[in-house]
């Protein structure tokens, strides 16, 4: 079998089992003598996160080490050609601060909204058989609201690119 994720409630066990004297649990799980015992099940769950913490520490250490090594041993020969702005092999011929049409930002925001919709649908779809009909109705309302917003934006002409 696998690891059980059932959370044992030691306060309930102390109140019932310590008073009745009919404990089938080991003393470590029951901890009648010490009601503030920290070995109540949470410690086991937290120890499962040690590999993730170790991974983050090692990954961060490797990243920082590579940055330091590049900074220490990398060439530092600056010249006028290296310091000049570079734009796809051509000299810069316009100002970099061009005005963009607001529709560009509107399209970007709409993409993010509909992309997040898909991000909400994937986890929902993976547990659909466990959450029941109520969640189906809620997701239908969510999608209907998004479709209404999309139709509104479409009818207003915000998606037209002239």
N, C-alpha and C positions, 0 to 999 in steps of 0.2 A: 504494500500500500504506500501511499505518499504521506507527506507531512500534513497533519491535521491543523487547520487554521481556526479551530474552535477556541474561543477565549474563555478560559476558566475564571469564574468570578470568586476570588478567595474570600471576599467579605461575606457573601452569602453562605459559603461553605463553613467559615468560622462560626457564623451565627447558628447554623443548623447542626453541623456535624460535631463541633466541639461541645455543644450543649447536650447532644444525644449520646455521644460516646460511641457511635456506630460508624466510625470512619473506615472506609475501604481505601482511602487515598494515602499515599506515602506522606510522612510528616513534612517533607519539603514542600509539597503542594498545598498542604493544609495550613501549616505554620500557626498552630493555635497559641504557641508560647510567645510569638512575636507578631502582633498584628500589623506592624509597619514593615514586614519583610518585603524586600524588593524583588524576590524571585516569584512573582505572581503570573508569569506568562509573558509579560511585556519584554522582559530581558531576552527571551528566546527569539521573539520577533525582531528585536533590534539587532541581534547578532547576525541575522540573515542579510543585513545591509553592509556588513564589513567588506565583502568583495566589491561592491559598488564604490564604497569610499576608497578602497585601495586602488581601484581602476582610475578614479578621478585624480587621486594623488599622483599616481605614476604618469598618467597622461599630461597633467599639468606640469610635472617635473620635466618630462621629455620636451614639452613645448618651450618652457623657460630655458632649459639647457641649450636647445637648438638656437634660440634667439641670442643667447649670450655667446655661444660659439661663433655664430655668424658675425656678431658685432666685434668680437675680439680678433678673429682671423680673416675677416673680409677685407677686400681692397678698399682704400679710401682715397683714390686718386680722382679728385674732382677737376673738371675742366669746363670750358664754356659750352661745349656741345652737350655734355651730360646735364648741365644745369638748365638748358633751354627747354621750353615746353615742346612736347612731342604729340602730334595728332595724326596717327595712322600713316606715318612716313612723310607727311607734309608739314610745312611750317604753318603755324596757327594763322588763319586768315580772317577770323572774326573774333569778336568778344565772346568769352565763355558764358556770359550772363545774358542769354537769349530769353525772350518772353515766350512762354508756352501757353497754348490755348487751354482754357479751363476744362474743356472737354477731355483733354488728355488725362487730367487728374480724376475726372469723373469716371472715365473708363477704368482707371486703375483701382479706384475705390469699389466700383461694381465688381471687378474681378476678385478683389479680396473678399467681399461679402459672399459671393457665390462659391468661392474656394473654401471659405469657412463652413459653408453649408455642407459641402462634401466631407469636411473634417468631422462634422457632427454626425453625419450619416454612417460612417464606417464603424465606430464603436457601437452605435445603436444596432446596426445590422448584425454584429457578432453576438449580441446577447438578446436578440429579438425573441427567441423561443422561451426565454426565461422571464421576460418582463410583461408579456401579456398584451391584451387588447387595449388597455388604457394607454400604454405607451404608443401603440399604433395610432390611436386617435390624436394623441399629443403631437406626434411627428407629422401626421397629416395636416394638423393646424399650422405647424411651423412651416411646412413646405408650401401650404396655401398662402400664408402671409408673404413668403418670399416671392411666389409667383405673382401675387397682386402687386408687389413692389416692382418687379421686373416689367410687368405690363404697363404700369404707370410710367416708368422711365422710358419705355419703348414708345408709348403714345405721345409723350412730351417731346420726343425727337432727340433725346440726349445721346442716343447711340448713333445718330447720323454723323458722319465724318465728311464734311464738305471741304 
